[in-house]
């Protein structure tokens, strides 16, 4: 996506990232050098991403969730993340505006990329999340959330959809942006 493999970040990409994130030129340049050390090709493959992600969850199985996160970050669907996609993802999930975080969450749950979320897609993501929760922590969850199926059912009910219904992005945005839960969870 326009990243050079030399030691310097292109001026075009640097300006675009500064415009779209809160990161400074110095931060971006330093991160780019680190990125190239870890990924000399200038790209992260899904397998490399999974390996990096697993270091954050050493006592669980984050592979399925990491695959979904990677898919949601791979803006051009080429099977790799370049530096630009990586920084945009980092910004969106850490310092991004609540609306950006909502957009990312929708893309995460929209597993097939068709612009809607089904109950099965919610279940798929929740199952991936549950694989990252230690069994002793699952036991501490409320009875109506202590299995992936129960948690997915609760999420789906939150949106007021029938089992065979679909959640459109605009309905998702309206419900989530008006929710007190969401306001505290994403800001």
N, C-alpha and C positions, 0 to 999 in steps of 0.2 A: 504494500500500500504506500510505496513511496519512501520508505526508510532506506537510507544508504547504509552500506555495510562498513563504511570507513569509520574513523574515530569520531567524527563530528555529526551531530544531528542536523539535518537539513534545515535551512532557515524557514522554509515553507511549513514544515511539520512543527518546528518550534513555535512559530507564530500562531499556527492553528491550535496547538495544545494550550498555549498561554491564553488565547481568546476563549477557549471552551472549558478551561479548568482554573483552579485557584493557585496552581503551581507556578513557581518563579522560573526564570530562565536557568538560574544556577541549579535549582532542584532537578529540573528536567534534564539538564546536561549531565549531572552526576548520575542520575538514574539510568540514563542512556548508556553511559560507560559501564555501569554495573550490569545492565541488561546484556550488553555485547560480551562481557566476560562470561556470563552464564550461558548465553545463547549466541555463539559466534556467527551463526547463520543469519542473525537478526530476526529470528522467528522462534516461537515456542510451539512445539507440537502438542497434541492432546496428551500424549503419553508423558511428555516432560511436565506439562501442567499438572497432571494427576500425581506425579512423583513429588512435585513441589507442594501440592495441596496436602498430600498425605503426611508431610512433616508437621503440619499444624494439628493433625488428628492422629497421633501415633498409636492410640489405644482403640481405634475404631476402624471402620471400613468406609472411607470417604470417596471411593472410586466412582460410584454411580452419581453421587451429587457433584463431584468434580467434573464429570462428563457433561452434566447439564449446565453447570456454571460456565464451562469452556464454550459450549454451544451458544450460550446467551451472549458471550463476549466476542465471539468470532463474527464480526459484523459483515464481512464479505464471504463468509461460508467457504473459505479455502482450506480449512482444516488446520490452520495455524493462527497464532496471534503475533502480530508485529508490535513494535514498540508503541505505536499510536493506539492500537486497540487495547493494549495492556494499560496504558496510562488513562485512557478514557474510562476503562472498567474500574481501575483503582479509584479514580476521582468519583465516579458515579456511586460506588458502593461505600465510600468513606466520607467524602466532603460534598457530594452532589446535593442538589436541591431535592426536597421531598418529591416533586413531580418526576425528576429523573430517576429516583430510587423506585418509584411506583412503576415507571416504564420498564426498568430493568426487571423488577419482580414479575411483571406480566410476561416479559419475554422468557424468563426462566420457566414459568409454568406452562407457557405455550410450546409444549414439547415438539409438536409437529410443524410449528411455524405457520399455521394457517390463519393467524389473527384472532383465534378464539381459544378459550380454555374449556376443556371438558372435565367432568368429574374424574374420569380415568387419568387424565393428566395430573390433576391435583393429587390423586393417590400415588402416582408414579414418583412425583417429587417428594411427597411426605414419606414414602417408603425409603427413598434415598437418604433423607434427613434422619430417619430413625436408625439407619445403619451407622450413623455417627454418634448416636447417644449410647452411653454406657448402660448395660442392663440394670445396674443398681440405680441409675438415674431414671430410667423408664418406670421403675417401680414407684417413684415419687410423683409421677404425673397423676392428675385427676383421673378418676375412673372413665370419664367421657373422652379422654385423650390418650389413654395408655396403650393404644395400638395404632398403627398407621391407618387402618380402616376407620377407626373411631375419630381420629384427628381429621382425616380427609372429609368425613361426613360432617363434622362440625364446621369446617371451613366452608364446605359447599352450602350448608344450611345458612351460614352467615350471609351469603349472597342471594338467598331466597330462590335458588334454582331447583328445578325438578331434576331427577337423576339423569335423564337423557338430554337435559338442556345444555346450552353453551353460554359461556360468559364472554361478551364482547369487550374489547378494550375500553370503550367509552363508558359502559356500565360499571366495569371494574374501577375505572378512575373516579367516577362519581361516588360509588360506595366507599372506596378506600380513602378518598380525600376528605370525606365527611365523617369518617370514623374517628372517635377519640382514641381508640386503640392504635390506629395507624399513625396518628399524629405523634404519639409518644414513642412508637416503635421505630419510626424511620428518621426522626430528626435528631 
